Amino acid sequence: MTRPPDTTDQIAKRRGLYWPSFEIYGGLSGFYTYGDPGTKLKRNIEKTWRDYFVRRQGFLEIEDPIINPEKVFRASGHLDHFKEHSTECTRCGRTYRADHLIEEKTGLENVEAMGPEAIRTLLRQHDVRCPHCGGPLNDPVLILTMFKTEIGATGGETGYARPEAAQGMFTNFRRAYLHAREKLPFAIAQTGKVLRNEISPRRGMTRVREYTIMELELFFDPQNPTCPWLHDVADEPIKLLTEDMETRGEKTPLETTISEALRNGQILTEWQAYFMGVSKRFVTHLGVPPDRQRFRAHLPAERSHYSAQTHDHEVHLENYGWLEVAGHAYRTDYDLRAHQQGSGEDMTALREDGTRFIPHVVEPSFGLDRLFIAALETSYTVRDKRNVLSLPRDLAPYQVSVLPLVTKDGLPEKAREVHEALLDAGIIAAYDESGSIGRRYARSDEIGTPIAVTVDYDTLKEDTVTLRDRDSWEQVRLPIKELACRLRAYFDYKLDFLGLGEKI
């Protein structure tokens, strides 16, 4: 009987990409631990994001505290608005996100945007019950989904764990403005952990209580909103669900381009348009095909309290359907104005004509963990009953696997020499001599390693090695002295696989 394909979750646990945290104590919902290959993949995605959104543009980067004093989130509006609809089972006492239960029962989308009265009505109308015991549910109530703590060992000031990294960029605006030599536009980027006290984490790693966010705040003068790089992405094709289409319930997105959507007023600012174009290219680089990407506009009731317009960048995954991986928000001057009022400090910038103004902000915000899942799911294939993660070569946790053909006759010793030489050259190389060569090839493919370097008997005679491609299973032969140099060119996308050596 043919074994059904594994899920990416099964592969991840078996190969140590990630697993539920605190396993020895029975686990805790909403928390995951990344293993060595998972950590490497995650960092490679982050590095790629930084290359697309920070390095090329010369933007600033900061690292800000995770715990913030209460006054920060009172000024920002989070204490009033960062809430979700919670419902409790009257029989077993378990709590759930009411809108999520309704979506699972009915197939409706974006129920949260419908408002509290509609959520209550839908809960009763569709007889939504507790998924655990089948008991009836209480009417939904709004719950603050931020972790609260006390700053000070003896209990001093109330603090909250940040649910986003953005406020650190706003509270540090004045210092960054000086660093940018008081010139606009400029941007601040930040990556790091954020925490959201989810009511009922579900759907694996797509909705968790602690995750990594990658955010950027672009500050600009609303009287001079031009983006100098817009032409780079102007012709980028995108699939777009506009606010009008969302209102009418249309499901087939508009096929347009960045420049057309901007010209038609479907995207409000050039900076939003630019970052959406870059976002499309970035997510495509991660391996998600363009036909499985779309941008969906938030309806007014769904938008965050600070947003004049938001587009979610969504990808379609087999296991999760349409999944948000990024949000592109036009935050106007809301945040800086709020912190100016809350702190009493000046958050204005100076124009050349001497007038002062509060800058406007556009924000692209990415969930790294969801991008991780998207990269895994879209790269997973099965070939001849073998699992293969066809990750882009620059994302793979390990660049090469070094494998002795057999574990005798001096081959392991020679293979370790090759492995050490690659490590010295800066190549991320794994070594494996356990089991048959076929099993080791399978393990290498399943973890997504692009190239396997095999040390065989010809290596001892000719000082050459065999390179095997993960995706095509083609093989080439290459002198060891050229190995590191050729591999660097390959991982810089300067060579394809067959350019690495002589085809066997």
N, C-alpha and C positions, 0 to 999 in steps of 0.2 A: 504494500500500500504506500502511495506517495505521501511523504510528510508535507503538511501544509506549511507555507512560508512562515517564518518567525515574525513577530512584531518587532519594531525598532526598540520598544521598551524591553523585550526579552533579550535582544542583542546587547542593549546598553547595560543591563544588569550582568549578563554573562561576561562581557568584555570589560567591565569596570568603567564605563563612561559615566554612569550615575546610578544611584539607588536611593530608596527612602532613608532619611536620616534617623538616627537613634534606634536602629534595628534591634539592638540587644535589649532595649526596653519596650519593644513592641511598636516602635515608630510613633510619629506625631504628624498628623495631617498637615500638609502644606509646606513641608520642609524636605529638601533633597540635598544629597551630598554628591559632588562630582569626584570621580576617581581620576587617576593620572591621565589617561587618554582624553577623558571628558574635559578636564581642566585645560589641557593643551588645545583642544578644539575650540573651547570657549575663548581662550586668549587669542587664538588666531582670528576668530570672528571679530573680536574687539579691535585687534590691530588693523584689520581690514576696514572697519568702520572709521577708525581714526584717520586712515589714509584717505578715505573718500570725503570725510566731513571736516577734518581739522588740519592735517598737515599741509595739504595742497593749498588751502586758503590762508594759511598763516594765522589761524585763530588761536586765542588764548585757551589755556586749560588750568583748572584748579582742582583741589581736593578739599572738600568741606566736611564738617562733622555730620555724623548720622543722627545724633541726638540734638534737637533744637529746643530752645526755651519756648514756653507756651505763647509768649508774645509774638513770636514770628508767625505762627500759624493762626493766631487771632487776627493779626493784621492782614494776612494773605487771604483770609476767608475760608481756610480749610476747616476750622472748627465748626463753622456753620453749614458747610456744603459737602464735606467729604463723608457722605453717609450713603448707606445702602438699605434696601428694603429687606428686612429680616422677618421670617415667619417661624413659629415654633410648633412642633408636634404636640398636641394635647395629650397624647398617650405615652410616648417615650421621652419627650423633652428635647429631642434633637432640634437644632436650628438650621435653617437653610436660607439662601438667597431666593426670595420669592420669584423674582423675574426669571432666574435660571430654571426653576422648577416648571414655570409656565412654558418657557421655550422648549424644554425637553418634552413636555406633554403635548404641546400643540404644534410645534414646528415654526412658531412665530419667531421673528428676529427683532432684536433691539427693544425688547419689552420695557426695559428700564426707562427709555425715552417717553413712554406713554403716560408716565405720572402715577402717583400713589392711588388715585381713585380707580384708574383703569386696571392697575395691578390687582387691587383688592377684588374688583369685579371679575376679572379673568380667573383668579384663583378659585372663586366660588362657581363661576359659570362652567368651568371645565372639571370641577370636582377634583382638583389637584390634591394629592394626599402625600403623606410621608413616604419617601422611597424606602425607608428601612422597615417600618412596621405596618404601613398602610393606614395609620391613624389620621384623623382630621387635623387641619392646621389652623392656627390662630390667624386673625387679621394681621397683615404686615405692619411693622413699625420701622421707622428710620433709626439706624444704628451707626454711630461714628466708628469708622473702620481704621483707626490709627492707634498704634501702640502707645500707651501712656506710661510715664515713669516719673520718678522723683530725682532731681539733680542735687546731689549732696548725700553723704552717707547717713546723716541724721534726718533727712527729709527737709529739703529746703525749697527750691523752686520746681514747679511742675514743668516737665518736659515731654516731648513726643518724638518718637522715631520718625524720621522723614518718610513720607509716602512717595516722594519724588525728589530728584536732585535739584530741581529748578530754583527753589527758594535760596539756596546757597549762592547761585549766580546773581540773584537780585540783591541780596543783602550785602554782597561784595562788589556791587556795581561801581561804586565810587572809586575803589582801589583799582579795579580793572580799567576804568575809564582813564585814569592817570597813566596806567601802564600802556594803554593804547594811544598815548600822547594827545588825549582829549579830542580824538578824531572819530567820527562816525562815517560809515557803519563799522562795527567790530562785533565779535562774538566771543562768548565764553562757553567752553564745553566742560562737561564733567561726567565721569563714569563711576559707578560704585553701587554698593548695596542700598536697597530701600526696603521698607517693611510696610505691609498692609495687613491689618488684622482681619483677614477674610472671614466672613461668616461661616461659609462651608466650602473650603477648598475642594475642587473636584477636577476631573479631566486631567489627571496626572500633572505634568510639569507646566501646563498651560495656565494654571491659576493657583499660585502658591502664596505663602505669607512672607517669604523673604526671597528677593531676586535682585538681579543686577540690571541697572538701567544705564542707558547712554543718551545723554541729553545735551542740547546745544541751544543757547539763547542768543539770537542775533538782534542787536540793538541798532535802530536806524531812525533817521529824521523823517517823520511822515510827510514833510514838505519836499523831501528828496528821497523817494522810496526806490530809486533805481538800483538794480542788482547788476554789477559789472560782468558777471559770468553767465547771465541768463542765456546768451546765445549758445553756450556750450550744450544746453539741454533743450533748446527751443523746439527742436523737431522730434524730441523723444515721444514715441506713441504711448498712450496710457489708456486704460479702461477706467471710466469714471461714472460713479453713481452720484448725481447731483442732488441738492436738497429738494428740488422740484420732483425729481424722479423718485426719491425716497417718500415724499409726501403722497405721490400717486401709487406707491407700492410696486413700481417697476423693478424687475429683477435683472434685466439684461442691460449691462452698462453701456454707456456711450463710448464709442471708440474715437478718440480725438488725440491731439498732441498738446504738449505743455503750453506752447504759444497760443494755440486756438482756445484752450480752456481759459487762459488768462485774458485774451482779447474779448471773449464772450462773457466775462465777469463771473465765471464759475470758480475761478481762483482769484482771491481778492488782491493779493500783493505779488510783486515780482519775486520777492524773497521766498514766499511760500512755494511759488511755482518752481523756482530753482531747486529748492531742497527736495521737492517731490520728484523732480526729474533725476536728481542724484540718488534719491532713495530707490527709485525703480532700477537704476543701474547697479546699485550696491546689492540689492536683494537678488537680482539676476546673477550677479557674480557669485553669490552664495549657492547657486545651483537651482533656484526656483525659476521655472520657465515663465516667460512673460505672460503666456495665456493663463497662468494660474495666479496672476496678481491683479488687484484692482484697488482703486481709491474710492472710499465711501464717505460722503459728506454727512456730518452730524446734523440732525434736525435741532432747532433751537432748544427744545426741552431736553435733549440729550447732551448738549454741549456743556462743558465745565463752566463754572461761574465766571472765569476770567476770559473766555474765548469769544471772539467775534465770528470766527469761522474755524472749523476743524475738519480735517480729512483723515480718516484712518487708512493706513496702508495695510491691506489684508492679503493673505495668501491662502490658497485652497489646498488643504491637506486631506488625504484619504481618511485619516482617523478622526479628524476634528472639523471638517468642513471649512468654511471661511473663518480664518483666525487673524485677529489684529496683531501685527508685529511692530507697528509704529503709528504715532499720531503726529499730524502736522497742524499746529495751532497758530492762529494769529491772535496774540494775547493783548493787542493794542498797548496802551500805557498802564493797564490795570495794576500790574504787580509793583512797578516802581512807584506809582502814585500811592498805592496802599501802604507801602513801606515808608514812604515819605511822611504820610499822615501818622503811621504807627510809631515811628521813631523820632520824628521831628527833624530828621536830617535831610539835607538838600539832595535830591536825586535828579536834578536837571542837568542838561548839557547846554553848551553855548554855541550858537550859530555865528558865522562870520559877521553878520550884521549887528551882533551884540544882543540879540534876543535870546532868551532862555526858554527851554521846553523840556518836557519829560519824554524820553525816547519811547518809540513803539518797539514791540518785540514779536519776532516770529520764532517758533520753537519746533524743531524736529526731535521727537523723543522715541527711542527704540528700547524694546524689551529684549535684552540679550538672551535670556533663557528661551524665549519663544523663537528667536532667530536660530538658536541652537537646535531646537526641535524641528524647525522648518528645514534646516540644512540636512539633518539626519533623514527625515521622512522622504524628501525629494531625491536624495542620493541612493536610497535603498533599492536594490534590484536583486533578483534571484537568477543565477545562471547555472545551468546543469545541476540544479538542486543545491547550489552553493549560495550563501548570502554574500553580497558584495555591497559595500558602502562606497559609491563612486563620488566621493567628496572632491571638490576642486583641489588641485594639487597643493595650493598654498594654504589650504585650511586643514588638511589631514593632520591628525595628532602626531604621527610619525612619518617622516619623509620616506625612509627606506627601512626594510627589514633585511638583516644580514643572516644568511642561512647556510650552514655547511650541508653539503649534499647528504653525507652520512657522518656518524659520530665516531670515525676511526681513521686510521692511516694519515694522521696529521691534519685532516681537513678542519676540525674544530679550532686547532691552534692558528691555522692560517686565517680562518674566518674571523677570529677574535682580533687578529692584526688588522684586517680590513676594517672591522668595526671601530677599532680605536683610531685608525687613520681618518675615518669619516667624522668621528666625534671631534677630533682635533681640528678638522676643517670647518667645523660649525654646522655640520649636517645632523639633523635630529634622527638618529638611527637606533633601531631596536635590534636585539640579538636573540635568536631562538634556535635551539638545537633539540627540542623535546618532541619526540614522535617522528613519524615519517615525513618526508619532504612534502608530500601531498597535503597532509594535515597542517603543516606549517604554512603552506601557500594559502590554504583555506582560512586559517586564523588571521593571516596578514590581510587578505581581502576583506574579511568581515570587520576588521577594525578600520578599514579605509586607507591602508598604507599604499601609496601610488606605485612603488617599485620594490620588488624583492631582488636582492643581490645574492646570487647563489655561488658559493665556493665549491668547486668540484675538482676532479682529478686533473683536468686540463689546466686548472689554476696553478697547480704545483709545477706543471711542465712549462706553461706559457706565460704565467703571471697575468692571466686574464680572468674575468668573471662573467657570468651570465646575468643579464638584467631582464626581469619579467614584468610586463605591464599588468597592473591590476584589472583593467577594464577589458582589454582585448586579449589578454593572455599571450600576446606576442612576446618573442624573446630576441635580444640582441647580445652580441659579445663585445667586450670593451677591455682594453688594457687597464690594469689597476692604477697605473700612474696618471691616467686621464680621468679616473672615476669622479673625484671630488669636483674638478673643474666643470665637467660635463653636467653633473647633477645640479650644480649651482645655476648653470644656464637653463636647465630644464625647469627648475622651480621658479626662475625669473621669467618663464614663458618665452624664452629666446630659442628654445629647441622643442620639437615634439619628440615623442618617444623614439621613433625610428631614427631620429637624428643623434641618438645617444651612442650608437655603435653599429656594428655590422649585423644585419638581420640573420637569424639562424633559420 
